[in-house]
């Protein structure tokens, strides 16, 4: 089997050496590697993991554009259904803590202040996206398309805390 046709079972260091950018939620490939590993990228997208291709000119690295590979069904849900997260903020006097929860993704955060609870909640989302990506084969068997669309929208925030707060409505 040729080296170029092996599935994407590489370490983070190997991916970075090969031009894949992994400092975010989304895997990002340059155009050459997107062509080289298209079948594997397509398989990830079909499982519900958006993957980006970066097109950057060599002359001008500031002139960069990205394309997202996303399962059509999830894109249709995101575009046509109200993917709105119902963040509930509640002060628990017994625990002397604020608790923020979002049932659509089954996560919560807590803190002494409302702001601490928000930050803890965003941390929980960022941590969960890693678990979600690692366990995508199991998750796609259990989660319906709507739940996957909620997660895809979060993944598309690319670990940007301000985008996550905006999308969640915090």
Secondary structure as GFF3:
##gff-version 3
##sequence-region A 1 170
A	DSSP	three_ten_helix	3	5	.	.	.	ID=ss1
A	DSSP	alpha_helix	12	17	.	.	.	ID=ss2
A	DSSP	beta_strand	27	30	.	.	.	ID=ss3
A	DSSP	alpha_helix	31	36	.	.	.	ID=ss4
A	DSSP	alpha_helix	38	47	.	.	.	ID=ss5
A	DSSP	beta_strand	51	56	.	.	.	ID=ss6
A	DSSP	beta_strand	64	69	.	.	.	ID=ss7
A	DSSP	alpha_helix	72	80	.	.	.	ID=ss8
A	DSSP	beta_strand	87	92	.	.	.	ID=ss9
A	DSSP	beta_strand	97	102	.	.	.	ID=ss10
A	DSSP	beta_strand	107	111	.	.	.	ID=ss11
A	DSSP	alpha_helix	114	134	.	.	.	ID=ss12
A	DSSP	alpha_helix	136	142	.	.	.	ID=ss13
A	DSSP	alpha_helix	145	155	.	.	.	ID=ss14
A	DSSP	alpha_helix	161	168	.	.	.	ID=ss15
###
